[in-house]
Amino acid sequence: MRERLVKDRTALCNQMRGLLTDYGYIFPVGINAVLKGLREILEQGELSGMMQSELNWTLVEYDLLSRRIDHINEELKRYGEQDQQCQNLISIPGIGAHIA
């Protein structure tokens, strides 16, 4: 489930980046750069009403996906702290709670 949510969030970010590129907005690499730029564009209100509205909804969707991913990460961490087998796996370098 977590993997699908991360894929969906990444796809949504890439879609926003591509769409805004069509409008002449180019962002540096990275999700944070796209989100910062998108929020600035929305504050300026330079896009059409429909485009502004859809980007706002897309940003809400992105935030919801991020919160769900964070929730799953917290639950996995909490479970990993309680389960001895997970503790053993987490002690191996490169293995975190969501893999364990």
C-alpha positions in Angstrom: 0.0 0.0 0.0 2.8 2.4 0.9 4.6 1.7 -2.3 1.5 2.5 -4.4 0.9 5.8 -2.5 4.5 6.9 -3.1 4.1 6.0 -6.8 0.9 8.0 -7.0 2.4 11.0 -5.2 5.5 11.0 -7.5 3.2 10.7 -10.6 1.1 13.6 -9.4 4.2 15.7 -8.8 5.5 14.9 -12.3 2.1 15.7 -13.8 2.1 19.1 -12.1 5.6 19.8 -13.3 4.8 18.8 -16.9 1.6 20.8 -17.0 3.2 23.9 -15.6 6.1 23.5 -18.0 3.5 23.9 -20.8 2.6 27.3 -19.2 6.3 28.4 -19.1 7.1 27.5 -15.5 10.3 25.6 -15.1 11.4 24.2 -11.8 14.6 22.8 -10.5 14.8 19.0 -9.8 13.0 17.8 -6.7 9.6 17.6 -5.2 10.2 20.4 -2.8 11.1 22.8 -5.7 7.9 21.9 -7.5 5.7 22.4 -4.4 7.3 25.7 -3.5 7.0 27.0 -7.1 3.4 25.8 -7.3 2.4 27.5 -4.1 4.0 30.7 -5.3 2.1 30.5 -8.6 -1.2 29.9 -6.9 -0.6 32.8 -4.6 0.1 35.1 -7.6 -3.2 34.1 -9.2 -1.9 34.5 -12.7 -3.5 31.3 -14.1 -7.0 31.0 -15.4 -9.7 30.2 -12.9 -10.1 26.6 -14.0 -6.4 26.0 -14.0 -6.0 27.7 -10.6 -8.8 25.5 -9.2 -7.5 22.3 -10.6 -3.9 23.0 -9.3 -5.4 23.7 -5.9 -7.2 20.4 -5.9 -4.1 18.7 -7.1 -2.1 20.2 -4.2 -4.8 19.0 -1.7 -4.5 15.5 -3.2 -0.7 15.7 -2.9 -0.9 16.7 0.7 -3.4 13.9 1.5 -1.1 11.3 -0.1 1.8 12.7 1.9 -0.1 12.5 5.1 -1.2 8.9 4.4 2.5 7.9 3.6 3.6 9.6 6.9 0.9 7.7 8.8 2.0 4.4 7.3 5.7 5.2 8.1 4.8 5.9 11.7 2.8 2.7 12.0 5.6 0.7 10.5 8.1 2.3 12.9 5.9 1.7 15.9 5.4 -2.0 14.9 9.1 -2.4 14.2 10.0 -1.1 17.7 7.7 -3.8 19.3 8.6 -6.8 17.2 12.0 -8.6 17.9 12.4 -9.9 14.3 11.9 -6.4 13.0 14.5 -5.1 15.5 17.0 -7.7 14.2 16.4 -6.7 10.6 16.6 -2.9 11.4 20.0 -3.4 13.0 21.3 -4.3 9.5 22.7 -1.2 7.8 20.5 -0.1 5.0 17.3 -1.7 6.3 14.7 0.5 7.8 11.3 0.0 9.4 9.3 -0.2 6.2 11.5 -2.9 4.8 11.8 -4.9 8.0 
